[in-house]
């Protein structure tokens, strides 16, 4: 690879969540290059007689979803998600997030091109967990979790774009559509230093897009499967939102001149135990579905803070979509207009949109 291409990877990959140490840069660039080298065009996989039929079916489905994203959702038509790579592991990267003992605000890492983000990503799970232990030793609550996909924001489409991966290709149909729509949404718009805005926007696109895909292209079985899965997800996210709101009220007291740390800790522990108890009851209504067990076992300020980035502004974006007549082009233009505002004005505008939708 030419020197300029190598430098472009260093500067443009969005998961480079810190720029202080060379070793971190090298693992990031090296991991991305390995993924790109493992990727082959989907057409080659489909023509390869040694590839199992089940994988070919999923790849063909992904290509139909990709085409739908362009024609129906007006998402970018480029090289992304037209190649596939089997990484021989369960996640493409592992993210590390951290937050103080009495706050849901995530620690951020900054670098020149992408700005500041509330996570630090590693292609090695062992390195991610080592970083998590380091942050925990410094007094922060941490969470380390596998990520099935990430976006290079369209900046590397000249190099083949973001590939489909084994880490998500076998997701249920509705979830596969959500994943592709979410990552492509990041290529529509990315606002520097505003993870909450970026992830909530992409989550809104994935939700709205998946519903449209299933209504137009999904089988009855796929729609039933999605309804059941998404129903559990919405219930779980509602429980998490209630807990985040409760914790935020508790932590607000930490801003006083002389906070009672022991009292804060006691209230926090009660809130966390109530969350676990409520989850147990919720899980029993699901017939024992255990998909969120690991998340609940590791629940912390860091985990709640990371989840908030994907949830908090979604209702406002969904309301904006409705306000734009459910027209995708108009919706994206409206979101771009918001992105041009100073951060405080942008946050107020989204809050006003959400309030108007709720009151209406």
C-alpha positions in Angstrom: 0.0 0.0 0.0 1.3 3.4 -0.9 2.4 5.8 1.9 -0.4 8.2 1.2 -3.0 5.4 1.5 -1.5 4.3 4.8 -1.6 7.8 6.1 -5.2 8.1 5.0 -6.1 5.0 7.1 -4.4 6.5 10.1 -6.4 9.8 9.8 -9.7 8.5 8.7 -10.7 5.4 10.6 -13.4 6.5 13.1 -12.6 4.0 15.7 -9.2 5.5 16.4 -10.5 6.9 19.6 -7.2 8.2 20.9 -4.0 9.6 19.3 -1.5 9.5 22.1 0.4 6.3 21.6 1.9 4.8 18.5 1.0 1.2 19.5 -2.6 2.1 19.5 -2.4 3.5 16.0 -0.6 0.5 14.7 -3.1 -2.0 16.1 -5.9 0.1 14.6 -4.4 0.4 11.2 -3.2 -3.2 11.2 -6.6 -4.5 12.2 -8.4 -2.5 9.6 -6.0 -3.6 6.8 -6.4 -7.3 7.8 -10.1 -6.9 7.5 -9.9 -5.2 4.1 -7.5 -7.9 2.8 -9.9 -10.6 3.9 -12.8 -9.1 2.0 -13.8 -10.3 -1.4 -16.6 -9.1 -3.7 -20.0 -10.8 -2.9 -20.2 -11.9 -6.5 -17.1 -14.0 -6.0 -18.5 -15.6 -2.8 -21.7 -16.4 -4.7 -19.8 -18.0 -7.6 -17.6 -20.1 -5.3 -18.9 -23.6 -5.2 -17.1 -24.3 -1.9 -19.1 -21.7 -0.1 -22.0 -23.2 1.9 -25.5 -22.5 0.5 -26.7 -20.9 3.8 -24.0 -18.2 3.6 -24.8 -17.6 -0.1 -28.4 -17.0 0.9 -27.4 -14.5 3.5 -25.1 -12.6 1.2 -27.8 -12.5 -1.5 -30.2 -11.1 1.1 -27.7 -8.5 2.2 -27.3 -7.4 -1.4 -31.1 -7.0 -1.7 -31.1 -5.0 1.5 -28.3 -2.9 0.2 -30.2 -2.1 -3.0 -33.3 -1.3 -1.0 -31.2 1.2 1.1 -30.3 3.1 -2.0 -33.6 3.0 -3.9 -36.1 3.4 -1.0 -34.1 5.0 1.9 -31.9 7.2 -0.3 -28.8 6.0 1.5 -25.4 6.3 -0.3 -24.8 4.1 -3.4 -21.1 3.2 -3.2 -18.7 0.4 -2.6 -19.7 -0.3 1.0 -21.3 -3.6 1.8 -20.7 -5.1 -1.6 -17.8 -7.2 -0.3 -17.7 -9.9 2.5 -15.0 -11.0 5.0 -14.9 -13.8 7.5 -12.8 -12.6 10.4 -13.0 -15.9 12.2 -14.0 -14.1 15.4 -17.2 -12.9 17.1 -16.6 -9.2 16.9 -14.8 -6.8 14.6 -13.6 -4.6 17.4 -14.0 -4.3 21.2 -15.0 -0.9 22.6 -13.9 0.3 26.0 -16.1 2.9 27.7 -15.6 4.5 31.1 -17.5 6.8 33.5 -17.0 8.2 37.0 -18.6 6.6 40.1 -21.3 9.2 40.3 -21.9 10.2 36.7 -23.3 8.8 33.4 -21.0 11.1 31.3 -18.5 9.0 29.4 -14.8 9.6 29.4 -13.8 10.9 25.9 -10.8 10.3 23.7 -9.9 12.9 21.0 -8.0 12.9 17.8 -7.5 15.4 15.0 -9.9 14.3 12.2 -12.7 12.6 14.0 -12.9 14.8 17.1 -13.8 13.4 20.5 -15.8 10.2 21.0 -16.9 8.4 24.2 -15.2 5.1 23.5 -11.8 3.5 22.6 -11.8 0.6 20.1 -9.4 -2.3 19.8 -9.2 -5.1 17.3 -7.8 -7.3 20.1 -10.2 -8.3 22.9 -7.3 -8.9 25.3 -5.9 -5.3 24.7 -9.4 -3.9 25.2 -9.8 -5.7 28.5 -6.4 -4.6 29.6 -7.3 -1.0 28.9 -10.6 -1.5 30.9 -8.6 -2.8 33.9 -6.3 0.2 33.6 -9.2 2.6 33.7 -10.8 0.7 36.5 -7.6 1.0 38.5 -7.8 4.8 38.0 -11.2 4.8 39.7 -13.6 4.7 36.7 -16.4 2.3 36.1 -15.7 0.5 32.8 -17.5 -1.6 30.2 -15.9 -3.6 27.4 -18.1 -5.0 24.7 -17.8 -6.5 21.2 -18.9 -4.5 18.2 -20.2 -6.3 15.1 -19.6 -3.5 12.7 -18.2 0.1 12.4 -18.3 2.8 9.7 -15.5 4.5 8.0 -18.0 7.2 7.0 -17.6 6.6 3.3 -14.1 8.1 3.4 -12.5 4.7 2.4 -14.9 3.7 -0.4 -11.9 4.3 -2.8 -10.3 1.3 -1.0 -13.3 -1.0 -1.2 -15.6 0.5 1.4 -16.9 -1.2 4.5 -17.5 -4.9 4.0 -20.2 -7.2 5.2 -18.8 -9.4 8.0 -19.3 -12.8 9.6 -20.0 -10.9 12.9 -23.5 -9.9 11.7 -24.3 -11.6 8.4 -26.3 -14.4 10.1 -28.5 -11.9 12.1 -32.2 -12.3 11.7 -33.5 -10.6 8.6 -34.8 -7.5 10.3 -31.6 -7.1 12.4 -29.4 -7.5 9.4 -31.3 -4.7 7.7 -31.0 -2.5 10.7 -27.2 -3.1 10.8 -26.7 -2.1 7.2 -29.0 0.9 7.4 -27.4 2.1 10.6 -23.8 2.0 9.2 -24.8 3.6 5.9 -26.6 6.4 7.8 -23.2 7.4 9.2 -22.1 8.0 5.6 -25.0 10.5 5.2 -23.9 12.6 8.1 -21.3 12.8 10.8 -21.0 15.6 13.3 -17.6 16.1 15.0 -17.6 15.8 18.8 -21.3 14.7 19.0 -21.6 10.9 19.5 -25.1 11.3 20.9 -26.3 13.1 17.8 -24.6 10.7 15.4 -25.6 7.5 17.0 -29.2 8.5 17.7 -29.6 9.6 14.1 -28.3 6.3 12.7 -30.5 4.4 15.2 -33.5 6.3 14.0 -32.7 5.5 10.4 -32.1 1.8 11.2 -35.5 1.5 13.0 -37.5 3.4 10.4 -35.7 1.6 7.5 -36.1 -1.9 8.9 -39.8 -1.4 9.4 -40.1 -0.2 5.8 -38.0 -3.1 4.5 -40.0 -5.7 6.4 -43.3 -4.2 5.3 -42.2 -4.2 1.6 -39.9 -7.2 1.3 -40.0 -9.3 4.4 -41.8 -12.6 4.7 -44.5 -13.1 7.3 -42.1 -15.2 9.3 -39.4 -12.5 9.2 -42.0 -9.9 10.4 -43.1 -12.1 13.3 -39.5 -12.8 14.3 -38.7 -9.1 14.2 -41.8 -8.1 16.1 -40.9 -10.5 18.9 -37.2 -9.5 19.1 -37.9 -5.8 18.8 -40.7 -5.9 21.4 -38.2 -7.3 23.9 -35.6 -4.8 23.0 -38.0 -1.9 23.4 -39.1 -3.1 26.8 -35.5 -3.5 27.9 -34.5 -0.1 26.7 -37.4 1.4 28.5 -36.3 -0.2 31.7 -32.7 1.1 31.1 -34.0 4.6 30.4 -36.0 4.6 33.7 -32.9 3.5 35.5 -30.7 6.1 33.8 -33.2 8.8 34.7 -33.2 7.7 38.3 -29.4 7.5 38.5 -29.1 11.0 36.9 -31.3 12.4 39.7 -29.2 10.7 42.3 -25.9 11.9 40.7 -27.2 15.5 40.5 -26.7 15.7 44.2 -23.0 15.1 43.7 -22.8 18.6 42.2 -23.5 20.2 45.6 -20.6 21.8 47.5 -20.5 19.0 50.1 -22.1 15.9 48.7 -22.7 13.0 51.1 -20.8 10.2 49.2 -22.0 7.4 51.4 -25.6 8.4 51.0 -25.1 8.7 47.2 -23.6 5.3 47.1 -26.4 3.8 49.1 -29.1 5.3 46.7 -27.1 4.2 43.7 -26.8 0.6 45.0 -30.6 0.5 45.6 -31.3 1.8 42.1 -29.0 -0.8 40.6 -30.6 -3.6 42.6 -34.1 -2.5 41.6 -32.9 -2.5 38.0 -31.7 -6.1 38.3 -34.9 -7.1 40.1 -37.1 -5.5 37.5 -35.1 -7.2 34.7 -35.7 -10.6 36.3 -39.4 -10.0 36.3 -39.3 -8.7 32.7 -37.3 -11.7 31.6 -39.9 -14.1 33.1 -42.5 -12.5 30.8 -40.2 -13.4 27.9 -40.4 -17.1 28.6 -36.8 -17.1 29.8 -35.1 -15.3 26.9 -31.6 -14.5 28.2 -30.2 -12.3 25.5 -29.6 -9.4 27.9 -28.2 -11.4 30.9 -24.6 -10.5 30.2 -25.4 -6.8 29.8 -27.3 -6.7 33.1 -24.6 -8.6 34.9 -22.1 -5.9 33.8 -24.4 -2.9 34.1 -22.5 0.2 35.2 -22.4 3.9 34.7 -20.2 3.3 31.6 -22.7 0.7 30.1 -25.7 3.0 30.7 -23.8 6.0 29.4 -22.8 4.1 26.2 -26.4 2.9 25.6 -27.8 6.4 26.0 -25.8 7.6 23.0 -27.9 5.2 20.8 -31.2 5.9 22.4 -31.6 9.3 23.9 -32.4 11.4 20.8 -34.1 8.7 18.7 -37.7 9.9 19.5 -36.7 13.4 18.3 -35.3 12.1 15.0 -38.3 9.9 14.5 -40.6 12.9 15.1 -38.5 14.9 12.6 -39.0 12.2 10.0 -42.8 12.4 10.4 -42.7 16.2 10.3 -40.9 16.0 7.0 -43.7 14.0 5.5 -41.8 10.7 5.9 -39.7 11.8 2.9 -36.2 10.6 3.3 -34.4 13.3 1.3 -36.3 16.1 3.2 -35.5 14.3 6.4 -31.7 14.1 5.7 -31.8 17.8 4.7 -33.4 18.7 7.9 -30.9 16.7 9.9 -28.0 18.4 8.0 -29.6 21.8 9.0 -29.5 20.7 12.6 -25.9 19.6 12.2 -24.9 23.1 11.1 -26.1 24.6 14.4 -23.9 25.2 17.4 -24.2 22.2 19.8 -26.4 23.9 22.4 -28.8 25.2 19.7 -28.9 21.7 18.1 -29.7 20.1 21.4 -32.5 22.6 22.1 -34.0 22.1 18.7 -34.1 18.4 19.0 -35.7 18.7 22.5 -38.3 21.1 21.1 -39.1 18.6 18.3 -39.5 15.8 20.7 -41.7 17.9 23.0 -44.0 19.0 20.2 -44.4 15.4 19.0 -45.2 14.2 22.5 -47.7 17.0 23.2 -49.2 16.6 19.7 
